[in-house]
């Protein structure tokens, strides 16, 4: 792997979908200044192969509301 493609920083922030569900946006920066951004929000369908919501029961998300 070339030295300038080594990851130098990763940052993440909490975001919300258009339906108000929480998600994550992450930004990765490499030594040569290239940046990549990924956004992951929860969908509303819950099929057999989809991830279920997992909340820690805190007041912020109203455990079990979604």
N, C-alpha and C positions, 0 to 999 in steps of 0.2 A: 504494500500500500504506500503510495507516495506520501511524503511527510506533509505536504500542503493539504491533504485530504483528511488529516486527523481531526477529530471532533475537539473543538476547544471550549464550547459551551453548550449547555442545554438549559432552556428555561420553559416553564409551563405556567399557564394561568387558567383560572376557572372561567368558563363561558356558559351561556344558556342558549338552548335551542329556541326556535320561534314559538314553541309551546311551553317554554319556561323550564324545561328539564335541564339539569346541570350537565356539563361536559368539560372536556379538557382541550386546550390548544397548546401545542408544544412547538418550540422553535429550536433547531439545531444549527450551530454555526461551525464551519471548519476553518482550519488555519489559513486557507487561501481566501476567506471571506464569503464563501458560498453559504447560503442559508436555505434551509428546508423547513416548511411549516406543515403540521398535520393537525386536523381538527376532528375530534370524536365527540359526538353527542348521542344521546339515547334516542332510539326510535319509539314509536308507540305500539308497533306490533310485537307480539311475544310468541314467536313460533318455537317449535321443538329444538331448533338449532341456534336460537338467539339467547343472548345473555340477559338474565333477569336483573332488575334493579337491586342493588345491595346498599342499604343505608345503615349507618351505625346507630340509629335510633335517636340521634340528636334532635333538638327542637327546630333547627334550621330547615330541615327537609320534611318535617312532619311524617315521621316513619310510617311507611305503608300507604301513604296518600297516592303515590304514583302507581 
